[in-house]
Amino acid sequence: MATIYKTSVVLLLLLIPMSGLYSQAAGGNSSPGKAVKWKGLAGKNNEFLAYLPDGFLTVSDGNFVTGNKKARVDKKITAARYINNVVLIVEFYEGDARGIKESLVKEEKSAPEKSDTINGFEFAQFLVPMRNFSSKKQFFQIKDRLYVVTAVARSPENDVVKDFFNSITINNENKVVFPNAGNDVKSVSLKDVSETSPAMTDDSSPFESKDTDRGPIILYLPKPKFPPSERGSAGYAIKVKSVFSASGLVTKVEILGNSSRAVEEAATEAAKRTKFIRAEKDGKLVSVYQIMEYSFSTF
């Protein structure tokens, strides 16, 4: 499949288990005007293919349930890139794909703009306004696998967003389809992106998330470890107030309410390992306060 593209391709198989979380922070500084090539990310047996500008962050998770119906997630892999004030995300899920899709669609709080079956994949698209931004999201589900592709930008007509969605390819029973570029398309050319360095504020004066143009986008929220000293208890729910900083790290974690020292330390450690796309205001990356809730269970 890679040969049908007229661009540089390095495939990252989403089904390959990750050795751990990469330490690269999403949206790091780059040289002004640096030309960035697109690289491909392939799904199981190359049934799905999408492209991201090189330099993306990859995180992996799995073995949990999601949504009210407790849909099983055996594996989740997320690849994300912040470039020129645009957020691009590709997610892969394996498990109870239909249940996972239902829980994610419910979070959109709106009806899909488009819904169809394309080349054996159940397809849905959402366009959701986000303050001064808009979110375009597409779901591709086949059997026990789900691919979710998201772009957040000031305009869905942004050239990077267009190339991102046009690059998507789905392959089923030896039939290749470009769902966003048209069924008669045989190849797609992706222009190198001229990446500019993002301006950012310092971390000393965080904003409230509601006061930004776009709040932080969580890519990976670690599950806290239940402290051995708390075995025998029913479990806990604890809230923490953290700074999602413009530098790409979680800092100044504050525990809200009272709990044991061991539980507070476990929540703090989990909060600091969160991976996210930094918030934006007036074209700059900014630090924000965010309140998160963690549940501890003996199970």
Buried (B, 14 or more C-beta within 10 A) or exposed (E): BEEBBEBEBEEBEBEEEBEEBBEBBBBBEBEEEEEBBBBBBBBBEBBBBBBBBBBBBBBBBBEEBBBEBEBBBEBBBBBBBBBBBBBBBBBBBBBBBBBBBBBBBEEBEEEBEEEEEBBBBBBBBBBBEBEEBBBBBBBBBBEBBBBBBBBBBBEBEBEBBBBBBBBBBBBBEEEBBBBBBEEEBEEBEBEBBEBBEBEBBEBEEBBEBEEBBBBBBBBBBBBBEBBEEBEEBEEBEBBBBBBBBBBBBBBEBEBEEEBBEBBBBBBBEBBBBBBBBBBBBEEBBBBBBBEBEBEBEEE
